Amino acid sequence: MAEATNTVKATGKRKQRVGEVVSNKMTKTIVVRVERRFQHLKFKKIVTSYKKFYAHDEKAEAKVGDTVRIEESRPLSKLKRWKLIEVMERSAQETAVTA
């Protein structure tokens, strides 16, 4: 017990999700729609459900239609609990406009 423990404990990995940006109209905030596919318990049919997450985008680099990776974070506002990690794929609309 003589040595001081100043190291920060790792609290495990944070959740990450991949989804599509559906809105970027807010300042430094994007809305990401994440798709979840699972088998229905009773009918055994594959069901697709969607959930929207509000994510922090500091540099405003994500555009509507982009595929992005988001990660859990501390609460940043009333709705924002996620932050943008990377833009995985740009939307086809944007590449056609810039070309």
C-alpha positions in Angstrom: 0.0 0.0 0.0 3.0 2.3 -0.1 2.7 3.1 -3.8 0.1 5.6 -5.0 -2.3 4.5 -7.6 -2.7 7.4 -10.0 -3.5 5.3 -13.0 -7.0 5.5 -14.5 -8.9 2.2 -14.7 -10.1 1.1 -18.0 -13.9 0.7 -17.8 -14.2 -1.6 -20.8 -14.8 -1.0 -24.4 -17.4 1.6 -25.5 -20.2 0.6 -27.8 -19.8 1.4 -31.5 -22.5 1.5 -34.2 -22.4 1.9 -37.9 -25.3 3.8 -39.6 -26.4 6.3 -42.2 -26.6 10.0 -41.6 -30.2 11.2 -42.1 -29.7 14.8 -40.9 -26.9 17.3 -40.4 -28.9 20.5 -40.1 -27.9 21.2 -36.5 -24.6 22.8 -35.5 -22.0 20.1 -34.6 -24.7 17.4 -34.4 -25.7 14.7 -36.8 -28.6 12.2 -36.7 -27.6 8.7 -37.5 -30.0 5.9 -38.4 -28.7 2.5 -37.3 -30.3 -0.7 -38.8 -30.7 -3.8 -36.6 -31.7 -7.1 -38.1 -32.9 -10.0 -35.9 -35.1 -13.0 -36.1 -38.6 -12.7 -34.7 -39.0 -15.0 -31.6 -42.4 -16.5 -32.5 -42.6 -16.3 -36.3 -38.9 -16.8 -37.1 -39.0 -14.1 -39.8 -36.1 -11.7 -40.2 -37.2 -8.3 -39.0 -35.4 -5.0 -39.6 -35.7 -2.2 -37.1 -34.2 1.2 -37.1 -33.1 3.5 -34.3 -31.9 7.1 -34.5 -28.9 8.3 -32.5 -27.8 11.9 -32.1 -24.0 12.2 -32.4 -21.5 14.9 -31.9 -19.7 16.0 -35.1 -17.1 18.6 -34.1 -15.7 19.4 -37.6 -19.1 19.0 -39.5 -17.5 16.5 -41.8 -20.5 14.1 -42.2 -23.1 14.8 -44.8 -26.6 13.3 -45.4 -26.3 9.8 -46.9 -22.8 9.1 -45.6 -22.1 5.8 -43.7 -20.4 6.6 -40.4 -19.1 4.9 -37.3 -20.2 6.4 -33.9 -19.1 5.6 -30.4 -20.7 6.0 -27.0 -19.6 9.0 -24.9 -20.6 10.9 -21.9 -23.9 12.9 -22.1 -23.1 16.0 -24.2 -26.7 17.4 -24.2 -30.2 16.3 -23.6 -30.2 13.8 -26.5 -26.5 13.5 -27.5 -24.7 10.5 -26.0 -22.6 9.5 -29.1 -19.7 11.0 -31.0 -18.5 10.6 -34.6 -15.5 8.4 -35.0 -15.1 8.2 -38.7 -16.8 8.6 -42.0 -16.6 5.2 -43.6 -18.2 5.8 -47.0 -19.3 9.0 -48.7 -22.7 9.2 -50.2 -23.1 8.7 -54.0 -25.0 12.0 -54.3 -22.1 14.0 -53.0 -19.5 12.4 -55.3 -21.7 13.0 -58.3 -22.0 16.7 -57.4 -18.3 17.3 -56.9 -17.2 15.5 -60.1 
